[in-house]
């Protein structure tokens, strides 16, 4: 809409060693109109170098929602003029844009006034030409920055030049245009004329709207995500979103305008709902006839937004917990409300991380250089030797494209194919017989000897990690039998005793565990834990217990947490003074331990309990949001817990606020009114539109850092054919739970985890394949990388080796 065509973007972080940092040395600063009325972004866009192509990545721009919280004001640096503003998503971070010498004072002042008008429109939800002195004065009183107050005071209501700022511009990153000439009034008027919205397809009108008791009704504007233009497009300037109770703990939302009904939808986790207080909006997914849609409702004012937020959260809570909202304590209600809001603030990240930033950047750079060298080799393909399909278009891999005109290369591959075709045919036949109807189901990543293990029916495949972060098939444990010779498919698999053994469980015999000696590839011990206590999950005693010779492990039943010691013998292996039973059905599902032996436990109700040791009651119980906890992991020091639900991850900072000794919720209960603010990590509803199916996450894991020299930095999980990672520091630094990287595969990902001791490579298990992927190959989500692609094409000749896995 309005821009400063050339300048340098700097970032300043309070307390950082480097202090001032250049982000873009050649960039432009512009005002961008969003798809939400009366909301604008201040956008710094990196200028493309000569010959550089456009990409869909967001690395080339920094965008900030315009409002008084920016504290936008003029500044100078070494005699040059520019502007400074606060990054509202990060504490103690300031941005500066220093303009080129050719930008005169009048242009700078005009740009500043445009920013001020955008702030006024966002505050009042009206065009700035409707402003009067009293309204402007009201906004001025709220602005803390004196320079912004001065700019607002100087706003003129009929400035023809700045009225041209109402013209739309494309929202996707583009190559910065050349400096524009003075605005022609007629051209400006033409540019400001309404543009016909792009045509897109609405979902069919509901046949019947849900009927029942109205819990809350909110007025607002309705938008629908258009997958063609990658924007939210307004479909109605006034609708009513009503939460309806249709039965006991059953709720629907109805969305309708005077002339049309849009949605009548059951409130459940697949909605993937995201609330944003800054925008006053709700975004969610709607599925109809096998197609995914993403709607957004922008509430007409803050009162309507708060009513919507509380009404929807109450309905979701009661639906999932099957109990009244009023039964939850006030502190629990606040905790749950925070969890459903996108822009919740968390405690600052550990100060030790800041000192590691430069070292980490150096390591990543070295890793990229090493990666590029590895990838140039003949045998070091990006997706390793077990890939059965090409890399999807749009995902950054760094892999060199094969030149189809290289006749010599083609002849060599054809010769190899001719020489090995007979052997491959025989191998394929053996593979088909071995594969049967079983598929890969479990993954365990080892630290010793660089091995990983994959369950396929009653077989276990053994894979070897190479120095180049590749993974190759090693051998097969062809049949898993218990000590009585009964064949079974392991439902649980955990490495134990310095990776010399696997702890296995048969779902048909939940009271027993089995120890497999990996040197012999056979079950050598049967452990009857307790005849009355079925074990639902096991975990090492400590975060890296598998690296020690410790014989004991942590066991979990539906209502009991206990230590298992196989050396006790007999039919009761539970250590009596290290067990904690709950009389009510707690429905425990999963557990994970810190390096000190504290334990985090998740339940089917959605509760999370933090124990400082076994044999005592939990120090902290975090309220249930309602969705079952499918998996849980914790950092070595216990500072962060990540819990996996079906449609989102829950990241929790366990550090006690204002505690002088930096204790966590494992060591001391949280004050009743100061429970931690949970952060939901979830995929954007508009991205789910491209993916075309509801989200279903596999248990998320932190990367391992057993050497004690660095903290965990990355989280990995998967849904459908997509592997997803979150940068932990970025989430904590920006507060954004949707800042993730992603990679698509040709089949569903059944399990994934980082290679032990680092986060450069990820082991990915597919139903009939095992691969290793470099984390650097995961890219920010784009339309191309998210579109589901049909499987097909010829399999790579190397995948014959491991096709059963």
BABA-598693 format. One record per residue (C-alpha): x, y, z; residue in one letter. Coordinates in steps of 0.25 Angstrom, whole numbers, padded with zeros to 4 digits, always signed. Layout:
<rs>
XYZA/...
</rs>
This chain:
<rs>
+0000+0000+0000X/+0011+0010+0004X/+0026+0007+0004X/+0040+0012+0006X/+0047+0005-0005X/+0061+0003+0000X/+0068+0002+0013X/+0075-0007+0024X/+0067-0015+0034X/+0074-0017+0048X/+0070-0025+0060X/+0074-0022+0075X/+0072-0031+0086X/+0074-0026+0100X/+0085-0034+0107X/+0090-0041+0095X/+0105-0041+0093X/+0105-0037+0079X/+0095-0026+0082X/+0091-0020+0068X/+0090-0030+0057X/+0087-0027+0042X/+0075-0036+0037X/+0074-0031+0023X/+0085-0022+0017X/+0076-0018+0005X/+0061-0018+0007X/+0049-0010+0006X/+0039-0006+0017X/+0024-0006+0013X/+0010-0006+0018X/+0002-0018+0014X/-0013-0019+0015X/-0017-0032+0021X/-0030-0041+0018X/-0036-0036+0031X/-0043-0023+0030X/-0036-0011+0037X/-0023-0019+0040X/-0010-0016+0033X/+0004-0021+0034X/+0017-0014+0034X/+0026-0023+0025X/+0041-0023+0023X/+0044-0031+0010X/+0058-0035+0006X/+0062-0030-0008X/+0066-0042-0017X/+0080-0042-0023X/+0082-0043-0038X/+0078-0056-0043X/+0071-0061-0031X/+0058-0067-0032X/+0045-0065-0024X/+0041-0075-0014X/+0029-0078-0005X/+0038-0078+0007X/+0035-0067+0018X/+0050-0066+0021X/+0051-0054+0012X/+0041-0045+0020X/+0038-0040+0034X/+0024-0036+0037X/+0018-0029+0049X/+0003-0026+0052X/+0001-0010+0052X/-0004-0005+0066X/+0000+0004+0077X/+0008-0007+0083X/+0019-0006+0072X/+0023+0008+0078X/+0026+0012+0064X/+0035+0024+0064X/+0046+0031+0056X/+0061+0029+0059X/+0075+0031+0054X/+0087+0022+0053X/+0101+0028+0050X/+0094+0041+0044X/+0084+0033+0035X/+0069+0034+0038X/+0059+0023+0039X/+0049+0016+0048X/+0049+0007+0060X/+0038-0002+0066X/+0036-0013+0076X/+0034-0027+0072X/+0021-0030+0080X/+0024-0045+0079X/+0037-0045+0086X/+0041-0038+0099X/+0053-0028+0099X/+0054-0028+0083X/+0054-0016+0075X/+0055-0014+0060X/+0061-0003+0052X/+0059+0001+0038X/+0070+0011+0033X/+0066+0017+0020X/+0075+0020+0008X/+0080+0035+0007X/+0071+0037-0005X/+0059+0036+0003X/+0055+0050+0007X/+0048+0055+0020X/+0034+0057+0014X/+0034+0043+0009X/+0038+0038+0023X/+0027+0046+0030X/+0017+0042+0020X/+0020+0027+0023X/+0020+0030+0038X/+0006+0036+0037X/+0001+0024+0029X/+0005+0015+0040X/-0002+0024+0050X/-0015+0023+0042X/-0014+0008+0041X/-0013+0007+0056X/-0025+0016+0057X/-0033+0007+0048X/-0029-0005+0055X/-0033+0001+0069X/-0047+0006+0064X/-0050-0003+0052X/-0054+0008+0043X/-0047+0015+0032X/-0038+0027+0037X/-0046+0037+0029X/-0057+0035+0040X/-0047+0040+0051X/-0050+0052+0059X/-0040+0059+0069X/-0046+0052+0081X/-0044+0038+0075X/-0030+0041+0071X/-0028+0047+0085X/-0033+0034+0091X/-0023+0026+0083X/-0012+0036+0087X/-0015+0034+0101X/-0013+0019+0100X/+0000+0020+0092X/+0012+0020+0101X/+0022+0025+0091X/+0023+0040+0090X/+0028+0040+0076X/+0015+0032+0072X/+0006+0042+0079X/+0013+0053+0071X/+0010+0046+0058X/-0004+0043+0062X/-0006+0057+0066X/-0002+0062+0052X/-0011+0053+0044X/-0019+0060+0033X/-0032+0054+0030X/-0033+0058+0015X/-0019+0055+0010X/-0020+0050-0005X/-0007+0045-0006X/-0008+0035+0006X/-0023+0031+0002X/-0016+0023-0009X/-0011+0014+0002X/-0025+0007+0002X/-0021-0001-0011X/-0019-0015-0009X/-0005-0022-0012X/-0002-0037-0013X/+0001-0043+0001X/+0011-0053-0004X/+0026-0049-0004X/+0030-0043-0017X/+0042-0036-0023X/+0043-0022-0018X/+0039-0013-0029X/+0047-0001-0033X/+0044+0013-0026X/+0031+0018-0030X/+0029+0032-0036X/+0019+0042-0030X/+0005+0037-0029X/-0004+0042-0039X/-0018+0046-0033X/-0026+0039-0044X/-0017+0027-0044X/-0019+0026-0029X/-0034+0027-0029X/-0034+0016-0039X/-0025+0007-0030X/-0034+0010-0018X/-0047+0005-0026X/-0052-0008-0020X/-0047-0021-0026X/-0056-0032-0029X/-0052-0044-0020X/-0046-0057-0026X/-0056-0067-0029X/-0056-0080-0020X/-0065-0091-0016X/-0073-0091-0003X/-0076-0104+0004X/-0091-0108+0001X/-0101-0102+0010X/-0105-0111+0022X/-0117-0119+0020X/-0121-0116+0034X/-0116-0107+0045X/-0114-0113+0059X/-0125-0109+0069X/-0124-0108+0084X/-0121-0098+0095X/-0113-0086+0091X/-0100-0085+0100X/-0094-0073+0093X/-0096-0065+0080X/-0086-0056+0074X/-0087-0046+0062X/-0075-0044+0053X/-0070-0045+0039X/-0068-0059+0032X/-0056-0062+0023X/-0052-0075+0016X/-0038-0079+0012X/-0037-0079-0003X/-0026-0090-0007X/-0024-0084-0020X/-0020-0070-0016X/-0015-0075-0002X/-0023-0064+0005X/-0036-0063+0014X/-0047-0057+0006X/-0059-0051+0012X/-0072-0058+0009X/-0081-0050+0018X/-0079-0037+0025X/-0089-0041+0036X/-0092-0055+0042X/-0096-0061+0055X/-0088-0072+0061X/-0096-0079+0071X/-0092-0090+0080X/-0103-0100+0082X/-0105-0111+0093X/-0112-0122+0086X/-0111-0132+0097X/-0103-0136+0110X/-0089-0131+0108X/-0091-0130+0093X/-0090-0117+0085X/-0090-0111+0071X/-0087-0098+0065X/-0096-0092+0055X/-0091-0081+0045X/-0102-0074+0037X/-0105-0060+0031X/-0119-0054+0028X/-0118-0060+0014X/-0110-0073+0015X/-0106-0084+0025X/-0091-0088+0025X/-0088-0098+0036X/-0095-0107+0045X/-0083-0115+0052X/-0081-0124+0064X/-0070-0118+0073X/-0059-0128+0074X/-0044-0128+0073X/-0043-0130+0058X/-0048-0115+0057X/-0034-0111+0060X/-0039-0098+0066X/-0029-0086+0067X/-0033-0074+0075X/-0025-0061+0073X/-0028-0049+0083X/-0020-0039+0075X/-0028-0042+0063X/-0041-0045+0071X/-0043-0057+0062X/-0046-0072+0062X/-0040-0080+0051X/-0045-0095+0049X/-0046-0107+0040X/-0059-0112+0034X/-0059-0125+0026X/-0070-0128+0016X/-0071-0139+0006X/-0057-0143+0008X/-0052-0129+0006X/-0045-0119+0016X/-0049-0105+0018X/-0044-0094+0027X/-0053-0083+0032X/-0050-0071+0040X/-0059-0062+0048X/-0054-0049+0052X/-0063-0044+0064X/-0069-0030+0063X/-0063-0025+0076X/-0055-0030+0088X/-0067-0033+0096X/-0072-0043+0085X/-0059-0049+0084X/-0058-0052+0099X/-0072-0058+0099X/-0068-0067+0087X/-0055-0071+0093X/-0061-0075+0106X/-0073-0082+0100X/-0065-0090+0091X/-0055-0094+0101X/-0066-0098+0111X/-0073-0106+0100X/-0060-0113+0096X/-0056-0116+0111X/-0070-0122+0114X/-0070-0130+0101X/-0057-0137+0104X/-0057-0138+0119X/-0072-0142+0120X/-0073-0133+0132X/-0079-0118+0135X/-0069-0107+0132X/-0073-0101+0146X/-0067-0113+0152X/-0053-0108+0148X/-0046-0099+0158X/-0044-0084+0154X/-0029-0086+0152X/-0032-0099+0144X/-0042-0091+0135X/-0031-0080+0133X/-0021-0091+0129X/-0030-0097+0119X/-0034-0083+0113X/-0020-0080+0111X/-0017-0093+0104X/-0028-0090+0094X/-0022-0077+0090X/-0011-0075+0080X/-0003-0063+0085X/-0001-0067+0100X/+0011-0063+0106X/+0021-0072+0112X/+0033-0070+0122X/+0046-0066+0116X/+0055-0076+0110X/+0067-0081+0119X/+0078-0070+0118X/+0088-0081+0115X/+0082-0083+0102X/+0086-0069+0097X/+0101-0072+0099X/+0099-0084+0090X/+0093-0077+0078X/+0106-0073+0071X/+0112-0087+0073X/+0099-0093+0068X/+0099-0084+0056X/+0113-0088+0053X/+0110-0103+0055X/+0098-0102+0046X/+0107-0095+0035X/+0117-0106+0036X/+0106-0117+0036X/+0101-0111+0023X/+0115-0110+0017X/+0117-0125+0021X/+0103-0128+0016X/+0106-0122+0002X/+0119-0130+0001X/+0112-0143+0005X/+0101-0141-0005X/+0110-0139-0017X/+0114-0154-0015X/+0109-0165-0024X/+0103-0173-0012X/+0099-0162-0003X/+0085-0158-0008X/+0077-0149+0000X/+0066-0158+0005X/+0076-0170+0006X/+0076-0183-0001X/+0062-0188+0004X/+0054-0177-0003X/+0043-0183-0012X/+0038-0170-0018X/+0044-0156-0023X/+0045-0144-0013X/+0031-0136-0014X/+0032-0123-0022X/+0033-0111-0014X/+0041-0117-0002X/+0055-0112-0001X/+0065-0123-0001X/+0078-0118-0007X/+0079-0130-0016X/+0085-0128-0029X/+0076-0131-0041X/+0080-0142-0050X/+0083-0136-0064X/+0075-0144-0074X/+0084-0140-0085X/+0096-0148-0078X/+0096-0160-0087X/+0108-0166-0080X/+0101-0166-0067X/+0089-0172-0073X/+0097-0183-0080X/+0104-0186-0067X/+0090-0188-0059X/+0085-0196-0071X/+0097-0206-0070X/+0095-0207-0055X/+0080-0210-0057X/+0083-0221-0068X/+0094-0227-0059X/+0085-0228-0047X/+0071-0230-0052X/+0071-0245-0050X/+0076-0243-0036X/+0066-0233-0033X/+0055-0241-0038X/+0059-0252-0029X/+0060-0242-0017X/+0046-0237-0020X/+0041-0250-0020X/+0047-0253-0006X/+0043-0239-0001X/+0028-0242-0005X/+0028-0255+0003X/+0035-0249+0015X/+0026-0236+0015X/+0013-0243+0015X/+0001-0234+0021X/+0009-0229+0032X/+0014-0214+0033X/+0024-0207+0041X/+0019-0202+0054X/+0029-0198+0065X/+0043-0191+0065X/+0054-0191+0075X/+0066-0183+0073X/+0079-0188+0079X/+0091-0180+0084X/+0101-0191+0084X/+0107-0197+0071X/+0098-0188+0064X/+0086-0197+0062X/+0071-0195+0061X/+0060-0206+0062X/+0047-0207+0055X/+0036-0216+0058X/+0028-0223+0046X/+0018-0233+0051X/+0026-0243+0059X/+0039-0239+0052X/+0049-0228+0056X/+0058-0221+0046X/+0071-0216+0050X/+0077-0204+0043X/+0091-0198+0044X/+0094-0183+0044X/+0106-0178+0036X/+0115-0167+0038X/+0108-0159+0027X/+0095-0159+0035X/+0090-0170+0025X/+0083-0183+0030X/+0085-0196+0023X/+0078-0210+0026X/+0087-0219+0034X/+0079-0232+0038X/+0066-0237+0043X/+0061-0244+0055X/+0052-0253+0048X/+0043-0258+0059X/+0039-0253+0072X/+0035-0264+0082X/+0033-0263+0097X/+0040-0273+0106X/+0029-0283+0104X/+0031-0283+0088X/+0018-0275+0086X/+0020-0265+0074X/+0015-0251+0077X/+0015-0237+0071X/+0022-0227+0081X/+0012-0216+0085X/+0023-0209+0093X/+0038-0208+0090X/+0049-0201+0098X/+0064-0202+0098X/+0070-0206+0111X/+0084-0209+0118X/+0093-0201+0109X/+0085-0205+0096X/+0089-0220+0099X/+0074-0224+0101X/+0060-0220+0097X/+0048-0220+0106X/+0036-0225+0099X/+0021-0227+0102X/+0010-0235+0096X/-0003-0228+0096X/-0010-0241+0099X/-0002-0243+0112X/-0002-0229+0118X/+0003-0234+0132X/+0016-0239+0126X/+0029-0233+0120X/+0040-0240+0112X/+0055-0238+0111X/+0061-0240+0097X/+0076-0242+0097X/+0081-0235+0084X/+0093-0243+0083X/+0085-0255+0081X/+0073-0249+0076X/+0064-0257+0085X/+0055-0255+0097X/+0063-0260+0109X/+0054-0255+0121X/+0040-0254+0124X/+0036-0244+0135X/+0022-0246+0142X/+0021-0232+0147X/+0009-0234+0156X/-0003-0243+0153X/-0013-0232+0157X/-0006-0221+0150X/-0006-0220+0135X/+0005-0211+0130X/+0001-0201+0120X/+0014-0194+0118X/+0029-0195+0122X/+0040-0184+0122X/+0055-0184+0126X/+0058-0180+0140X/+0064-0167+0135X/+0064-0159+0122X/+0077-0167+0117X/+0075-0180+0125X/+0077-0188+0113X/+0092-0184+0113X/+0094-0190+0127X/+0094-0204+0132X/+0082-0201+0141X/+0073-0213+0142X/+0061-0206+0147X/+0050-0198+0139X/+0038-0190+0141X/+0024-0197+0139X/+0011-0191+0138X/-0003-0197+0140X/-0017-0190+0138X/-0016-0184+0152X/-0002-0187+0157X/+0012-0183+0155X/+0023-0192+0160X/+0037-0197+0159X/+0040-0211+0153X/+0052-0219+0157X/+0053-0232+0150X/+0063-0237+0160X/+0052-0239+0170X/+0048-0251+0163X/+0034-0258+0165X/+0021-0253+0161X/+0022-0239+0167X/+0034-0230+0162X/+0028-0217+0167X/+0037-0210+0177X/+0028-0208+0189X/+0033-0194+0194X/+0034-0189+0180X/+0019-0190+0176X/+0008-0180+0176X/-0006-0184+0174X/-0018-0175+0172X/-0032-0181+0177X/-0040-0174+0166X/-0038-0178+0151X/-0027-0169+0146X/-0026-0175+0132X/-0011-0173+0131X/-0006-0175+0117X/+0009-0171+0116X/+0021-0167+0124X/+0035-0161+0122X/+0046-0158+0132X/+0056-0146+0133X/+0071-0149+0135X/+0070-0148+0150X/+0058-0158+0151X/+0046-0149+0152X/+0035-0154+0144X/+0024-0148+0135X/+0011-0156+0133X/+0000-0154+0124X/-0014-0159+0124X/-0026-0162+0115X/-0034-0151+0122X/-0023-0141+0118X/-0017-0139+0131X/-0002-0137+0133X/+0005-0141+0146X/+0019-0137+0150X/+0026-0147+0161X/+0039-0143+0167X/+0041-0158+0170X/+0034-0171+0170X/+0026-0175+0183X/+0020-0162+0186X/+0008-0154+0180X/+0010-0144+0169X/+0015-0130+0172X/+0007-0124+0161X/-0005-0128+0154X/-0008-0120+0141X/-0023-0119+0138X/-0028-0128+0126X/-0032-0121+0113X/-0040-0133+0110X/-0032-0140+0099X/-0025-0153+0103X/-0010-0151+0104X/-0004-0161+0094X/+0010-0159+0097X/+0019-0150+0106X/+0034-0146+0106X/+0042-0137+0115X/+0055-0130+0114X/+0067-0135+0122X/+0066-0124+0132X/+0051-0125+0134X/+0049-0110+0129X/+0039-0114+0117X/+0029-0125+0115X/+0023-0128+0102X/+0010-0136+0102X/+0004-0141+0089X/-0011-0141+0087X/-0018-0145+0074X/-0019-0131+0067X/-0008-0123+0075X/+0004-0124+0084X/+0004-0117+0097X/+0017-0110+0101X/+0018-0107+0116X/+0029-0099+0123X/+0030-0105+0137X/+0038-0094+0143X/+0032-0088+0155X/+0030-0073+0153X/+0038-0064+0162X/+0045-0076+0169X/+0059-0071+0174X/+0065-0085+0172X/+0059-0088+0158X/+0051-0100+0163X/+0041-0107+0154X/+0027-0113+0156X/+0034-0126+0158X/+0040-0121+0171X/+0029-0112+0177X/+0014-0110+0174X/+0010-0098+0165X/+0003-0087+0173X/-0012-0089+0171X/-0013-0076+0163X/+0000-0077+0155X/-0001-0090+0147X/+0008-0090+0135X/+0003-0084+0122X/+0002-0096+0112X/+0006-0094+0098X/-0002-0102+0087X/+0007-0106+0075X/-0003-0109+0064X/-0004-0108+0049X/-0011-0096+0043X/-0025-0099+0039X/-0022-0093+0025X/-0010-0103+0023X/-0020-0115+0027X/-0028-0110+0015X/-0017-0114+0006X/-0014-0127+0013X/-0028-0131+0011X/-0030-0139+0024X/-0031-0138+0039X/-0019-0137+0048X/-0014-0149+0055X/+0000-0147+0062X/+0009-0158+0066X/+0016-0157+0079X/+0025-0145+0079X/+0040-0145+0084X/+0050-0136+0087X/+0064-0138+0081X/+0074-0144+0091X/+0085-0137+0097X/+0092-0147+0107X/+0106-0140+0107X/+0101-0129+0116X/+0107-0118+0107X/+0095-0114+0101X/+0080-0114+0103X/+0069-0120+0095X/+0066-0111+0083X/+0056-0118+0074X/+0042-0126+0074X/+0038-0136+0064X/+0025-0143+0061X/+0017-0147+0049X/+0003-0147+0043X/-0002-0155+0031X/+0010-0155+0021X/+0016-0142+0027X/+0028-0141+0037X/+0027-0128+0045X/+0038-0121+0054X/+0037-0109+0063X/+0049-0101+0067X/+0048-0100+0082X/+0055-0087+0083X/+0047-0081+0072X/+0034-0085+0079X/+0039-0079+0092X/+0044-0067+0086X/+0033-0063+0077X/+0021-0070+0085X/+0017-0076+0071X/+0012-0090+0072X/+0010-0090+0057X/+0025-0088+0053X/+0028-0102+0048X/+0035-0109+0036X/+0030-0120+0029X/+0033-0131+0019X/+0023-0140+0011X/+0025-0155+0008X/+0018-0164-0001X/+0012-0172+0010X/+0007-0171+0024X/+0018-0169+0035X/+0016-0179+0046X/+0028-0175+0055X/+0039-0165+0055X/+0050-0160+0064X/+0063-0153+0064X/+0076-0161+0063X/+0082-0162+0077X/+0090-0151+0082X/+0087-0140+0071X/+0076-0134+0063X/+0082-0133+0049X/+0075-0146+0044X/+0062-0152+0047X/+0059-0167+0046X/+0045-0168+0038X/+0038-0181+0038X/+0027-0184+0027X/+0018-0196+0026X/+0028-0203+0017X/+0040-0194+0017X/+0051-0188+0027X/+0058-0176+0023X/+0067-0165+0029X/+0065-0151+0026X/+0073-0138+0029X/+0066-0128+0037X/+0070-0117+0028X/+0062-0124+0017X/+0049-0120+0024X/+0044-0107+0019X/+0034-0097+0023X/+0020-0101+0018X/+0016-0097+0004X/+0004-0100-0005X/+0012-0109-0013X/+0019-0117-0001X/+0006-0119+0006X/-0003-0124-0006X/-0005-0139-0004X/+0002-0146-0016X/-0003-0160-0021X/+0008-0171-0019X/+0013-0177-0032X/+0025-0179-0040X/+0036-0189-0041X/+0043-0193-0028X/+0057-0189-0026X/+0065-0202-0028X/+0072-0201-0014X/+0059-0202-0007X/+0058-0216-0010X/+0067-0219+0001X/+0058-0214+0012X/+0044-0215+0005X/+0039-0223+0017X/+0042-0212+0026X/
</rs>
